[in-house]
Amino acid sequence: MHYIEVKNLAFQYEHEPLLENISFEVDAEDFVMLTGENGAAKTTLLRNILGLLKPSKGSVRISPKNRFGEKLMIGYVSQQVASFNAGFPSTVLELVQSGRYQRGKWFKRLDKVDKEHVRRSLESVGMWDMRHNKIGELSGGQKQRISIARVFATDPDLFVLDEPTTGMDVNSREEFYKLLKHNCHEHGKAILMVTHDHEEIRHYADKHIELVRKEGSPWRCFSMDSCKELSKPPC
C-alpha cells in the first residue's frame, strides 16, 4: 500500500518556482533515497510531504493507516534535530526512553519490551555505552545519533530522514544503512531518506529519486529526473 503518494507536485516561494512535476509513491517495505545537488529543494520537498508547507499545485497524500489497519506512525529526523545546548538537562537514556511514550504510555512505567526497544535503538547508533551521559555534553555527531535512536524507539511505520548520517564516520553510516534495510525488509517499514551519500547507500536502497534542474527554467527550479528501481547484486 502507498504510505506516501505525491502527484504532480509544484511549489514556489514568493513567486519563485522551486519544484515542478514531482510524482512518486513510497510503499511499505520501500527504502527510497532522495538526492540532488545543493539547493535542489530536497528539504523543501520533505516539508511539503509532511504538511509543513503547502504545494502550489498537485497533491500529497499520507496514508492514515499502516498495512495492519492501525494508525500510521511517522518518524521524522530533520537536519536541525540535534541542536541541543550545553544546559539540556536530560541524559541520553531519558531522551530516547521518551520516544516510547508516544505509543500511549504517558504516565505509565516502561515495561521490559519498551526497555529492550530503547536498548536496541541506542546500540544501533553506537550510543548504548554513553546512555548515562548528559546530552548537553555530547558532540554534534553524537547528538545526531541519539536523535535518530529516539525515532527508532518510537517504532514508526514511516521514516522520513533528512541527511541523518551527518557527523557519522564510514563504518557508522554502513551499520546505519544495514539497520534501515533490516527494518524495511524484515519489519515492513517505509523509508524516505535525503542523502548525499548515494554511492554508499545504493546497495541498500530499493528506489532512487533524483531532483535535477529543469532545462530553461530559473536556476532554483527542480523537477524529478527519475524514480527508478535499483538493481541488486545477486545473493
N, C-alpha and C positions, 0 to 999 in steps of 0.2 A: 504494500500500500504506500501511497505518497505521503511522507511526513511533511515535505516542502514541495509546493508546486508554484513555480514562477512563470507567468505568461506575458510576453511582450512588454516587459517592464522598461520604463524610461524614468529618469529622474533628472531634474535640473535645479540649480541653486541660483536664485536671483537672476533668472532668465539665462543662465549659463548651463548648457547641456553637459551632463556628466556621464549618464548611462543611456543606452538605447538598445532596443531589440534583445532583451535578455529573457531567455526562456529555458527552463530546465526543471527536473524533478530530483528529489532526494528521497529514496525509499528506505524502509527498514532493511538493514544489512548492507547499506551502501556506505562506502568510505570514499568521500568526494573531496579532492583538493581543488582549491581556487587560487589561481596565480594571475600575475600581470605585473607589468613594470611599475616602478614607483609612480604614484599619482594616478593609478588606474582605477581608483574609486572602489577598491575591494572592500574596505571597511564600510564605505557608504552603502554598498550593496547589502552587506550583512545587516546594517541598521534598518534598511528598507524591509528586509525579510522579517526582522524581529518586531516590526511595528514602531520603531523609534523614529523613523522618517516615513513620509507618505510619498509613494510613487506619483510622478506627474502623469503617467499613462500606465496601462496594464494592471496586473493584479498579482498579489501574493497570497497564497493560502497555506496556513499551517494546520495540519490535522488536529482536531480537538482530542482525538483518541489514539492510543497506540494500537499495535496489532492484536492486543488481547482485549480490546474494547474498554480499557481503562483510560483515565485522564493522561494525556501526553505530558511528560515531564521534559523540560528543556534545560540543559546546562550550557551557560554562555561564559566564555572566557574572553574578555576584551584585552586590548593592548595595554590599557592603563590599570589592569586589575591588581597589580602588585604595588600600588602607591601607598603603602603603609608608612607612617612616620615613626621616628625612634621612640615616641611615647606610647605607641599602641600597646594596651595592657595585656592582651591575650597571649597565651602560649600557642605553639604550633598545634598541639593536640586539641586544645579547646576550640580553636578556629575550625579545624577540619571536622571535629565532632558536631559542630553546629550545622553542618550540612545534612546530618541525619534528621534534624528536627523538621525539615521540610516534608518529611514523609508522615506527617500527622502526629509527631511525638512531642509537641510543645508541652512543657511542664511534666514530661514523663522521663523516667530514668532510661538510659540506653541499655538495651539487652545485649546478650552475647553476640547475636547476629550483627547488631549495629557496630559493636566494638571491633569485630572481626573485619567488617567492611572498612572501617576507618583505618585499621592497621594495614590492610592490603592497599588502600589508597595512598597512604604515606610511603609504604615500601615501594610502590610502583614508580614514585618520583625520587626515590633515594633519600627520603627525609625522616624515616622512622627513628633513626638514632638521635635526631635533633628535636624530637617531639616535645620535650620539656623546655626548650629554649623560648625566650620571648621573641615575638615576631619582629618588633622594632629593632632587634639586634642582628637580624639576618641581612645578607646581601640581597641585591636586586634579583639576581637569578634564583636564589633560594626562596624569596617571597613569591616569585612566579610559580615555582614548583608547588608550594603549599596551596596556592590559589587553585591550581589545577587539581590537586588532591582533594580539595573541598568539593569541587564539581564532581569528581568521581564518587565521592562519598554520598552525594545526593542520588546516585544511581539513575541518571536521566535516560530517557529513551532516545533523545536527540541531542547530540553535542554540536554546538556552534562555536568554533575556536578561531580566534584572530591572532595569528602569529604566536601560538602558545609556547614555542620552543626557544623564545628569546632568552639568552643567558645560559642555555644548556650546552654542554660540550657534545662532541660527536657521539660518544657512547651513550650518553643520556638520551639524546634525540632518537637513536636507534631503538633503545628499550621502550621509549615512549610510543614510537610508531608501532612496535610489536604489540604493545598493550592496546592501542586503539584498534588494530586489526583483530585482536582476540575478542574485544568487546563487540565489535561489529559482526564478525562472522560466527562467533560461538554464542553470543548473548542477544543477537538481533538488534543491536543499537544502530542508529544512523549518525553519520558524522559529516559535517561540512566544515572544512578547515582551510583558512587562508595561510599560505606559506610561501617563502622564497626558496625553500629547500626542495624544489620539485624533483631534482635528480635523486636525492636521498629517499624521498618518500614514494616515488613512482612504483617501487617494488611492493609497496604495502597498500596503496590506494587502488580503488576499483574504477574511478572515473576522474577525468581531468577537465575542469572548466578554466578557460583562459580568456581574460579580458584584454582586448587589443584596441589600439587607437583606430577609430574609423577613418578611412581614407577620405580626404577632402573636408573633414569636419574640424571644428575648433580642437586645439590640442588636448583639451581635457575631456573630450567626448569618447567614450569607450563602448564597444559592443562585444558580444560574446563570439569568440572565434570558433570554439568547439565545446561540446560536452561529449567526450568520447570515452568509450570503454578502454581501459588499459590492458594490454596483453600481459599475461602472466607467464613466468617461466614454468616449464613442466616440473611436476613434483618428482 
